[in-house]
Each structure stands twice: as C-alpha cells, then as structure tokens.
Amino acid sequence: MKMRLCSILLCVAGLSFAGQTKTYKYDNMTIIAMQDRENFMPNKIFHGAPVDEITAAVPEGKSPASINAFVVKTETKKEEEKEGGKKEIKIVKHTFLIDTGMSTEALFKNLRDAGIKPEDIDVILITHMHADHIGGLLKDGKAAFPKATLHVARDEYFYWRQANPNIKQIMFAYLKQFEPFQYGENLPIERAKQTENEKNISIMRNKPAARIIEMVDDAFQGRDASGHTPGHTVFECNKMIVFGDLVHSAALQFADPNICAQFDMDTKKAVQSRRKFFDRAAETKKLVLGAHLPFPGIGYVLKDEGDHYSFEPIDPNQEQIIDRTK
C-alpha cells in the first residue's frame, strides 16, 4: 500500500501550481471548476491493452490530464407545512465542495478567485481518500472548512483508517462534522438526535447511525464505484454525475474502458464500474465532472450504435451549460 501511495504522489510531485477556476451556470445550479494543477499521465502507468495500441492512441507518450475539484451551488424550493395547515415555501441552499485537491494552498487560492470563503462551504463530498483528493481538508492540522459536514463512504473511510494513519488526523479534526455514509443515501444527511458519545461510538465501530434524510431536489447520492479504491464513490444528482477517478486518461479510457491505471487497486471492479457509469452517463445525458479529465473536467459521455464510448467536453469559454436531460 505504501508503494501505491508513493506512485500516486510521484505522478503529481514536482509540478508547479498552475491552477485556474471557471464558473458555469447549469439549470438552477452554479458549477465552479477548480484546477489544483496541470498534470499528464504517462503511457507506462496504463495496462489492459497491448502496448502498441496504447502508443498508437497516445503517440506523445502521455495523456493530458488535470487535478480538479468542484464547487456546486444549489438552490431549491421546499414546501413546509406550518401550524394551522398553512404552507410556506422555503429556499434551501447548499454549497457543495467535491474533493479538495492536493493542498489548501491551491484550493484556497481557487476559492478566493471564485469569491468563496471556507466558511461558505457547508457540505464536502469525497470520492475517495487518495492524497490528491483530500489534501485540502486540513489547514495547520485543523479542519479547513469549519462549517461543513464531511461525507465519505463508510467502506472507503474504514479501509483507509487502517491503511493510512494520516486519515485518523482528518477524522479527529472533523469529528463533530464527520458523516460516513452508506451507498444510496441522500446527501447531505443529518443524524437523528444522539449524544456525542453515541455518535463517536458509531463512527469508531463502523456501525450505521440512525439518520434523518434531508429531502431536496438536488441532493446527491453516493453510488458504489469501487475498484479504484475499496470505497471509491461516484456522486450523482438529478442533473450530473461526478466521476471521481473512473478516468485517468480521457484519451485512452473512453475508447477502451478495459484500460486501467496502475492506481486502480482492483482492476476487475474498476473496469466494471467504469463501464457501468459510462453507460449511465450516456443513457441519462447527465453532465459529467471528472477529477482527472483535462480542465475544466466537464462534459458528456456519448455512446454510438456500436457500443463505443467517447467524451465530448464542454466549450470552456461558455458561461451557460446546456441541460441535455430535459
């Protein structure tokens, strides 16, 4: 495991910060793509196809990529019934941060450029706990986002708590804000009333807590996309799918989903997850956000009559993204 973590870091280590932000309107949402830094994925880290085929697809020897995180702002109307049967419309707003990149230095700069303060973030969704996705969670050893609930799939968290001692530091920093979730739950979630001791025991012993689900139209659901890591998660709402690390090379893996990066811990499951969510994205026509797709990491998955996939990136200069789900 130590070698795997080191290889991940080697792919991004030494790269100068070259981050940028782009803001887009999408239906009733605002999406802010934040590039931690530019990146390239060398051909030698991929397997699952003959070397000559990989070389033919990417003759330059490395695929353009990126390290991206995303802010998604939602605003929905919720009808509440008051005393006496009177109904009232309440506006529910959330500012989601999906993954955090390598460091708070890069992340905080991008947030400032987008006019967002750390305290504006009220929900954090983590696709998995590799270093380039959780590096922005701590600042000076403390929670970088003091008002946000932190959501991580239970399978992912409990695996890495044993495999990587640094995960415990994150857990303790966010202890009162930490919400490990089961696949399929609506996010954000709130716990049912519990004492602090009951909540801590639930987290430490990997036992599900009683919950009340906040039902909003634009809630995300965490979906099982394991393979890259034991609890790798795809987040989906009614308008978009966040791929996490399903794809490391857009140039290779849309054309051949059987190709895996060396970071995929269970290649059989990784291929199954990649095909499952390629199919879902193409069928639903939902917008796709990818952590390692070339910046801004946003676009659509297409599937032709021959069951071949391709990726259609959005025009990065457009301000309004067309909703194809309608």
Steps between C-alpha positions, in 0.01 A plus 500: 500500500785737579641449149160574346468827692852597401432431131195724515703780649779456246256571219421840645810586699720776366231657287476874542168643605313600188147512632207687356127526556202510268139572598200366310123521532318170460124493548442624857860426601833675488804281430849627577782289357826546689827371365751411767769464236560374150604141468595238242451124524789303342414201282712271717253518791218348292430133431214288370582539132808418289778756532496574127127585517556738791791659314292537183221670695738735683817530286624793710558254785279675753135601523388854586334496842438719802435493872155652541264573786152645465262727682131447423252757630137393510181690577165324520152571628361287781140513619453485877175470690460734795254495788140532391568330167661807350768417245817696455764487226853477632809556285762233571855588400814289514859559398659162431876450475580178314856386573772741611810446286855472633518791744317785667746742336369423153141444611470821702644705212243354263219560747609862546509546124142371488389731782441215746611496863578174682207562733266519199549127436234306689538151343817316396474184288812284462514250214788311663788556737806522276733789574401709197135501613529567874809723515291812553303376800744616768665835560761513775369168627144626541184474291541737207121528467359563847132511402489207258386145554750253357350205311706190414374152412524271800691231307754756384554659837539179698745355249729802503475548876693174526727554198600862550553648850454855362130428448451491878625859522235607250230308686585660833517848346152454353359275774190710571446556128585154369221303326605164353217388272355184353467481123162627381439748781402854410773752573524716698371296790435580861521263790199433715539638850791329673734577781858580398608169657247302292613676183870436571439131575310465174787648301777309677327160483373529143137465605233692306344788691133588503441776247245740371531573129468855378290462186594765247471482123872546441630265767789283388513127550821309553514200266727198517784544249752283683806365327728799489483481880284279726243775553547716193181700453320662210269783606181546303214747516211564265718694255859376527736214580834561669742233377782534750783279373308279259715660231869594515551530125212629291708426191521128585221388729189624319617320187587189703349478853702181561813711534590568863750727667744341741319682782190279462516261794251244362517518121205267438270713713648821358411393146149397610444835671636694205268325253200526734529875539600564139172328409304695759644836395433430131148374566391783732689772309608644833795734522824330610765649728837323521790548737763419237329600179680790329390827657224602556425129522137536390312347208280218376552129439376384161434144385450404137304210348812286511521543879808720469541781752640847453525816706370835384646783711306820542628820344706632794416858408123461508323641805178298476514121466213345306291255703461195276287307752188700410 
